Amino acid sequence: MLDNHAKLLQFFSVANQVTGRKKLQKMIYILQQCKVPFEEKYEFHFYGPYSEELTLRIEELCNLGFVQEQKEEKSSYHQYHYTITDKGKSFLTQFQMDLPDIGKMIPLLQEKSSRFLELVSTMFFFCQSSKEEIIEKVHTVKPKQKYTDEEITEAFQFMDELTNKSCY
């Protein structure tokens, strides 16, 4: 049980800060698709792949004082910022983990928008399909996002860059 919490703490220790609940969900899912052994189960949801398990684990880490969730008031919504605490760093030193090096992937994910990561995670979710089917499914399940051909091409290139291979 605590191994999964420790993996998330390792993620936060590398990421320093993650802004946004949706972005956090998408980053962990994308890393999972890149063979990083996060074990949270995901289902397809309104904003793409979503894990209730991840939400609960993050809440537990916050309640234990290992991760700080800071709520920022925006004009029409709340923005959440997540950072590992000193207590979380101390807890992490007690675990020996065999995680792949995520130090190069996390900055690539952090520089992308939540909207783009929603597209990439959705495409990964349908990765067992052909390229044409993935594109069709994205337009079917995300019609309001109005993703352009350029965004979809960029997403495929980003997926290839992260995984060093094509998924389709």
Secondary structure, 3 states (H helix, E strand, C coil): CHHHHHHHHHHHHHHCEEECHHHHHHHHHHHHHCCCCCCCCCEEECCEEECHHHHHHHHHHHHCCCEEEEEEECCCCEEEEEEECHHHHHHHCCCCCCCCCCCCHHHHHHCCCHHHHHHHHHHHHCCCCCHHHHHHHHHHHCHHHCCCHHHHHHHHHHHHHHHCCCCC
